[in-house]
């Protein structure tokens, strides 16, 4: 019996900026346990810059601006693919404050992953729930 754990996060880094991909694994492991994700669940993560994320944001969300993270839910019940998370590493660099780049990327991945799991901030009530989840999980991650 093969008990090898498959990597649930598929990365594509379209930038020259290096980061520690294993930082994402800690976020995944916590969310997978707390949110009872299927063992074979997985996501795609695209790391990109301002211009590319601005293009996605305009084309799919109607917003002509860069943003830090966008999630596209797969919503395919037959498979365990949760969806795509696009993270703008340039925005992460700008907003990391005194945190490390890896820490800011973890925070953005957490936010994007929660979106894929159905959490949102379109209404005040939804935002309250999502922010609560983010705080709860971020406290565990840190």
C-alpha positions in Angstrom: 0.0 0.0 0.0 1.4 3.4 -1.0 1.0 5.8 1.9 3.0 8.7 0.3 1.4 12.0 0.9 0.7 13.9 -2.3 1.5 17.5 -2.5 -1.9 19.3 -2.4 -0.5 22.7 -3.6 0.6 23.0 -7.2 2.7 26.2 -7.7 3.6 28.2 -10.7 5.8 31.2 -10.0 5.8 33.6 -12.9 8.2 36.0 -11.2 11.9 36.0 -10.5 11.2 36.5 -6.7 12.0 33.5 -4.6 10.0 32.4 -1.6 9.7 29.4 0.6 6.9 27.2 -0.8 6.9 25.1 2.4 5.4 28.1 4.2 2.2 27.4 2.3 2.1 23.8 3.5 1.7 24.8 7.2 -1.4 26.9 6.2 -2.8 24.0 4.1 -2.3 21.4 6.9 -4.1 23.6 9.5 -7.0 24.4 7.1 -7.3 20.8 5.9 -7.6 19.6 9.5 -9.9 22.3 10.8 -12.2 22.5 7.7 -12.2 18.6 7.2 -10.9 18.7 3.6 -10.9 15.5 1.7 -7.5 13.7 1.8 -7.1 14.2 -2.0 -8.1 17.9 -2.1 -5.7 20.2 -4.0 -5.3 23.8 -5.3 -3.3 25.6 -7.9 -1.4 28.7 -6.8 -0.1 31.2 -9.3 2.4 33.7 -8.1 2.5 36.7 -10.3 3.0 40.5 -10.4 0.9 43.6 -10.6 0.2 43.7 -14.3 -0.9 40.0 -14.6 -3.2 40.1 -11.5 -4.6 43.4 -12.8 -5.5 41.7 -16.1 -7.2 38.8 -14.2 -9.0 41.3 -11.9 -10.4 43.3 -14.8 -11.3 40.4 -17.1 -13.0 38.2 -14.5 -14.1 40.6 -11.7 -14.5 43.9 -13.6 -12.0 45.7 -11.4 -9.3 47.6 -13.3 -6.7 47.5 -10.5 -4.0 45.3 -9.0 -5.0 43.4 -5.9 -3.1 41.0 -3.5 -5.1 37.8 -4.0 -7.8 36.4 -6.2 -9.5 33.0 -5.9 -11.5 31.1 -8.5 -13.5 28.2 -7.1 -13.6 25.1 -9.2 -17.0 24.0 -8.0 -16.7 20.6 -9.6 -18.3 18.1 -7.2 -16.8 15.0 -8.8 -13.2 15.9 -8.1 -11.3 17.3 -5.1 -9.9 20.3 -7.0 -10.8 23.3 -4.9 -9.7 25.9 -7.4 -7.1 28.5 -8.3 -5.5 31.1 -6.1 -3.6 33.9 -7.7 -1.2 35.9 -5.5 0.5 39.2 -6.5 3.9 38.9 -4.9 4.6 42.6 -5.6 1.6 43.6 -3.5 2.7 41.1 -0.9 6.1 42.9 -0.8 4.4 46.3 -0.5 2.0 45.4 2.3 4.2 43.0 4.4 5.1 45.8 6.8 7.6 44.3 9.3 6.6 40.7 8.5 8.6 38.5 6.2 7.6 38.0 2.6 6.8 34.3 3.5 4.6 35.4 6.3 2.6 37.8 4.1 2.3 35.1 1.4 1.0 32.7 4.0 -1.6 35.3 5.0 -2.7 35.8 1.4 -2.8 32.1 0.8 -5.0 31.6 3.9 -7.4 34.3 2.7 -7.6 32.8 -0.8 -8.1 29.3 0.5 -10.9 30.5 2.7 -12.6 31.9 -0.3 -12.3 28.6 -2.1 -14.0 27.0 0.9 -17.0 29.3 0.6 -16.1 32.1 3.0 -16.6 35.6 1.7 -16.8 39.3 2.7 -19.5 40.5 0.4 -21.8 41.4 3.2 -21.1 42.6 6.8 -22.3 39.3 8.2 -20.1 37.2 5.8 -17.2 39.5 6.5 -17.5 39.0 10.2 -17.4 35.2 9.8 -14.5 35.3 7.4 -12.4 37.6 9.5 -13.1 35.5 12.5 -11.9 32.4 10.6 -8.8 34.2 9.4 -7.9 35.4 12.9 -8.5 31.9 14.4 -6.3 30.2 11.8 -3.7 32.9 11.7 -3.2 32.5 15.5 -2.6 28.8 15.0 -0.2 29.4 12.1 1.9 31.9 14.0 
